[in-house]
């Protein structure tokens, strides 16, 4: 059912999950100090070559936009295509927005931040989702969504970039490393190191040994 980007369940359309297919889960919660909105796609079996390539290209788009450095007062629509470029290279695309503002104990979809034509320019301190995807009708759906904070970049002039604050590994089973550039791999390794540093000690503090072991496996360089 994840082949439909905005699927709503009904008694007649629910399906039984199996290890032989992709599974997309869009998760989130409301907390006193913020709101989360994180989507991950996984495959517990053997993905097809198309599934693996499509997933990897979605991940490439997520990384390319997340690590982008851009001038202050840039509109989101100006940089949105960076999330689509790896898909466009092989004639693929997705039919929804690339991201939306995230409220601080407010709305999960918070106007007017985002990457569409009628969103305000990006500014330091804004939270937005970055969520490219790919959907093949009747077969499978892919989306990788992170929450990112707009921060000042380490440049001579005042430019901006994103700091991803969602600390959840991507599915190694679906990544085709041969498609990734050295810069994208470097970004992934840096991201995984940050996940280990922030999440690992908390899992140990809560004595969640199985979860800690999974985290270590999922964030290997």
Phi, psi and omega per residue, in radians:
X1 nan -0.262 3.089
X2 -1.219 -0.121 3.050
X3 -1.141 -0.310 3.021
X4 -1.735 2.096 -3.011
X5 -1.047 -0.610 -3.129
X6 -2.173 1.020 -3.102
X7 -1.228 2.420 3.004
X8 -2.046 2.234 -3.068
X9 -1.246 2.666 3.045
X10 -2.587 2.841 -3.102
X11 -1.044 -0.517 -3.069
X12 -1.548 -0.187 -3.015
X13 -2.080 -0.003 -3.117
X14 -1.218 2.595 -3.085
X15 -2.205 2.794 3.069
X16 -1.573 2.249 3.137
X17 -1.309 2.599 3.050
X18 -2.434 2.891 3.132
X19 -1.329 -0.113 -3.068
X20 -1.667 0.277 -3.116
X21 -2.501 2.963 3.099
X22 -1.367 2.635 -3.141
X23 -2.339 2.110 3.132
X24 -1.852 2.194 3.067
X25 -2.207 2.158 3.141
X26 -1.775 1.931 -2.988
X27 -2.075 2.832 3.074
X28 3.097 2.905 3.125
X29 -2.691 2.746 3.070
X30 -1.808 2.199 3.131
X31 -2.237 2.819 -3.122
X32 -1.071 -0.495 -3.099
X33 -1.883 0.270 3.081
X34 2.723 3.104 -3.087
X35 -2.219 2.421 3.099
X36 -1.963 2.600 3.097
X37 -2.661 1.719 -3.011
X38 -2.271 2.256 3.085
X39 -2.092 2.314 3.047
X40 -2.268 2.599 3.078
X41 -2.101 2.312 -3.092
X42 -2.319 2.823 3.027
X43 -2.455 2.061 -3.072
X44 -1.568 -0.035 3.133
X45 -2.032 -2.336 -3.118
X46 -1.921 1.799 -3.129
X47 -1.190 2.663 3.067
X48 -1.308 2.804 3.086
X49 -0.968 -0.677 3.131
X50 -1.153 -0.762 3.121
X51 -1.045 -0.744 -3.102
X52 -1.193 -0.756 3.134
X53 -1.169 -0.764 -3.129
X54 -1.084 -0.759 3.117
X55 -1.067 -0.810 -3.105
X56 -1.077 -0.693 -3.139
X57 -1.220 -0.599 3.028
X58 -1.116 -0.763 3.108
X59 -1.093 -0.715 3.109
X60 -1.034 -0.728 3.109
X61 -1.140 -0.706 3.087
X62 -1.050 -0.807 -3.128
X63 -1.154 -0.785 -3.070
X64 -1.069 -0.694 3.103
X65 -1.298 -0.679 -3.099
X66 -1.117 -0.576 -3.081
X67 -1.711 0.090 -3.084
X68 -1.191 2.430 3.001
X69 -1.912 2.282 -3.016
X70 -2.545 2.764 -3.104
X71 -1.149 2.672 3.042
X72 -1.061 2.657 3.116
X73 1.175 0.431 3.076
X74 -1.452 2.347 3.082
X75 -1.314 2.498 -3.133
X76 -0.994 -0.632 -3.110
X77 -1.114 -0.408 -3.120
X78 -1.230 -0.535 -3.067
X79 -1.882 -0.031 -3.038
X80 -1.025 -0.589 -3.061
X81 -1.160 -0.327 3.082
X82 -1.056 -0.538 3.130
X83 -1.312 -0.312 -3.070
X84 -1.824 -0.273 -2.930
X85 -1.001 -0.786 -3.107
X86 -1.116 -0.553 3.066
X87 -1.302 -0.784 3.132
X88 -1.016 -0.577 -3.115
X89 -0.971 -0.486 -3.122
X90 -2.080 0.349 3.046
X91 1.360 0.446 3.104
X92 -1.938 2.817 -3.116
X93 -2.824 3.095 3.018
X94 -2.413 2.659 -2.965
X95 -1.825 0.627 3.060
X96 -2.472 3.006 -3.130
X97 -1.144 2.737 -3.108
X98 -1.469 -0.262 3.121
X99 3.108 2.884 -3.099
X100 -2.550 2.736 3.082
X101 -1.090 2.602 3.110
X102 -2.038 2.187 -3.117
X103 -1.371 2.708 3.032
X104 -1.637 1.647 -3.019
X105 1.021 0.620 3.115
X106 -2.270 -2.202 -3.095
X107 -1.492 2.569 3.038
X108 -1.209 -0.709 3.026
X109 -1.845 1.786 -3.001
X110 -1.932 2.013 3.048
X111 -1.230 2.582 0.119
X112 -1.947 0.454 -3.119
X113 -1.449 2.548 3.075
X114 2.699 -2.843 -3.016
X115 -2.078 0.224 -3.133
X116 -1.606 2.972 -3.004
X117 -1.079 -0.465 -3.062
X118 -1.832 0.328 3.055
X119 -1.568 2.741 -3.133
X120 -1.321 2.797 3.074
X121 -1.029 2.598 3.140
X122 -1.263 2.436 -3.121
X123 -2.449 2.676 -3.134
X124 -0.971 2.356 3.121
X125 1.721 -0.192 3.107
X126 -1.354 2.531 2.989
X127 -1.876 2.301 3.082
X128 -2.416 2.686 2.963
X129 -1.473 2.691 2.975
X130 -2.202 1.966 -2.927
X131 -2.562 1.197 2.997
X132 -1.183 2.834 -3.136
X133 -2.756 -3.096 3.008
X134 -2.729 2.391 -3.046
X135 -2.347 2.262 3.134
X136 -2.049 1.930 -3.002
X137 -0.892 2.259 3.070
X138 1.336 -0.008 -3.068
X139 -2.132 -1.108 -3.094
X140 -2.825 2.873 3.070
X141 -2.362 2.548 -3.139
X142 -2.282 2.308 2.939
X143 -2.579 2.416 3.059
X144 -2.175 1.925 -3.051
X145 -2.110 2.212 3.042
X146 -2.167 2.687 2.959
X147 -1.620 2.310 -3.104
X148 -2.244 2.495 3.085
X149 -1.755 2.309 3.068
X150 -1.349 2.123 -3.079
X151 -2.267 2.909 3.091
X152 -1.309 2.347 3.134
X153 -1.473 2.741 3.123
X154 -1.484 1.239 -3.132
X155 -2.202 2.874 -3.102
X156 -1.121 -0.755 3.092
X157 -1.734 2.784 -3.068
X158 -1.233 1.559 3.024
X159 -1.800 3.009 -3.116
X160 -2.158 2.841 3.008
X161 -2.697 -3.034 -3.127
X162 -1.986 2.551 2.955
X163 -2.055 1.940 -3.126
X164 -1.251 2.199 -3.104
X165 -1.866 -0.090 3.042
X166 -1.435 2.084 -3.031
X167 -1.933 1.281 -3.109
X168 -2.344 2.172 -3.117
X169 -1.073 2.712 3.015
X170 -1.583 2.821 -3.055
X171 -1.356 1.913 -3.122
X172 -1.078 -0.510 -3.113
X173 -1.108 -0.346 -3.054
X174 -1.893 0.019 -3.071
X175 -1.661 2.178 3.017
X176 -1.679 1.740 -3.046
X177 -1.070 -0.463 -3.086
X178 -1.150 -0.332 3.130
X179 -1.493 -0.343 -3.032
X180 -1.440 2.522 3.049
X181 -1.416 2.822 3.072
X182 -0.975 -0.630 3.141
X183 -1.184 -0.668 3.113
X184 -1.182 -0.693 3.099
X185 -1.146 -0.712 3.094
X186 -1.066 -0.733 3.100
X187 -1.065 -0.802 3.138
X188 -1.032 -0.800 -3.126
X189 -1.103 -0.683 3.106
X190 -1.148 -0.719 3.120
X191 -1.115 -0.781 -3.138
X192 -1.139 -0.625 3.090
X193 -1.101 -0.712 3.137
X194 -1.155 -0.681 3.093
X195 -1.054 -0.803 3.131
X196 -1.042 -0.743 -3.067
X197 -1.204 -0.627 -3.080
X198 -1.564 -0.813 -2.987
X199 -1.543 -0.631 -3.096
X200 -0.935 -0.946 -3.134
X201 -1.057 -0.567 3.128
X202 -1.218 -0.690 3.086
X203 -1.109 -0.702 3.100
X204 -1.155 -0.691 3.124
X205 -1.058 -0.627 3.131
X206 -1.528 0.063 3.135
X207 1.006 0.673 3.096
X208 -1.665 1.334 -2.997
X209 -1.188 -0.706 3.122
X210 -1.100 -0.743 3.128
X211 -1.163 -0.669 3.131
X212 -1.127 -0.734 3.114
X213 -1.101 -0.729 3.099
X214 -1.071 -0.754 -3.124
X215 -1.075 -0.755 -3.141
X216 -1.087 -0.728 3.120
X217 -1.143 -0.708 -3.013
X218 -1.366 -0.229 -3.104
X219 -2.061 0.383 3.050
X220 -1.117 2.538 3.095
X221 -0.991 nan nan
